[in-house]
Amino acid sequence: MLLIFQQKHLTKQQKLYTSNSKILIYIFLFFVVFGCKLSEKTTKSNEEKELIPIHQLKLSEYNSVNTEILKRYLIGNARWDYIEKRGKTFAIRREIQASNYIPYEFDYISKHSYKNNRIESRIIISFGEPLGLRNSVEKTLIQFSNKSFDLRKIHIQKQHGKYESRLIIHSDNLNIQIFESSYKSERIYTKKVLEELILELNTILLHKNEIEKFGKLSFPIFYPISFDSTFFIIDPSA
C-alpha cells in the first residue's frame, strides 16, 4: 500500500513538474518571440529614420521656366549667396549662429554648431553640371528619382579626426550639394538640410507667381534675418 501511495504521489509531482515546465517554456517562447518582434520594429524604425524621401525635393518639376523662378528667388533672398563665376552658376546657403550669418571660410565652408556638435558645412544649389564634379575628392553622386535615399549609404571618409561626406543629388536642371564634416559619423546635419530644402523647394513651386511678381516669398521662415532690402544687404554705417 505504501508503495502504491508513493507511486501515486510521485506521479502527481511529475505531472506538476511537467505542467510547470510547460508554463516556463511558454513564457520563454513568448519573450523570445516578443523580443524578436520588438527588435525587428526597433531596427525597422531606425532604418526608416535614415531614409530621406528625396523625391519630395521635386527637382524634376524644375523645368527651364521654374528654374528661372528659383534663380530669382535665390537672388532676392539674403540667406542665399547667388554666384556666377567662371561659367558656373550656383547659390551658397549662409548658415546662422547667434542670429547672424556666418562668414565663409575657404571654399565656402561655414563653421557652426548643431545639437552640441561642431559642424563644418557647405550647402549648394547648382545649375547645370554639379560644382566640383570633376575633382578627385570622394563624393556620393545620386540621380534624382522617385525613391527614398538611405543616408547610411553616403560615402564617409575620416580626415583629421572628423567624418566628411559630400552628397550630390543630380537632376536635369539643378543639383543639391551638401558637404558635412563633424566628429560624429551620423549625417545629422545633412538630414536636417534635406528636410529644410524639401520644404523650401516645394513652397517655391507652390508660390511661383508670387516670386515672379515680387521677387520673394511672404513666409518669414525662409528669411531668418531681415534686411532693409529684398535684393541687397544694406550697411547702416554707409
MOFENCOR-V804215 format. One record per backbone hydrogen bond with DSSP energy under -1.0 kcal/mol. CO is the residue of the C=O (numbers start at 0). NH is the residue of the N-H. Records with the same first field share a line. If there is no record, write none. Layout:
CO->NH, NH
This chain:
0->4
1->5
2->6
3->7
4->8
5->9
6->10
7->11
8->12
9->13
10->14
11->15
12->16
13->17
14->18
15->19
16->20
17->21
18->22
19->23
20->24
21->25
22->26
23->27
24->28
25->29
26->30
27->31
28->32
29->33
30->34
31->35
32->36
33->37
34->38
35->39
36->40
37->41
38->42
39->43
40->44
41->45
42->46
43->47
44->48
49->150
51->53, 148
52->55
53->56
54->57
57->60
58->61
60->62
62->66
63->67
64->68
65->69
66->70
67->71
68->72
69->73
70->74
71->75
76->79
78->93
80->91
82->89
84->87
87->84
88->126
89->82
90->124
91->80
94->101
99->96
104->107
105->108
108->104
109->120
111->118
116->113
118->111
119->180
120->109
121->178
122->92
123->176
124->90
125->174
129->132
131->134
139->167
141->169
148->51
149->152
150->153
156->163
158->161
161->158
162->181
163->156
164->179
165->139
166->177
167->141
168->175
169->143
173->170
174->125
175->168
176->123
177->166
178->121
179->164
180->119
181->162
185->187
186->190
187->191
188->192
189->193
190->194
191->195
192->196
193->197
194->198
195->199
196->200
197->201
198->202
199->203
200->204
201->205
202->206
206->210
207->211
208->212
209->213
210->214
218->221
219->222
234->237
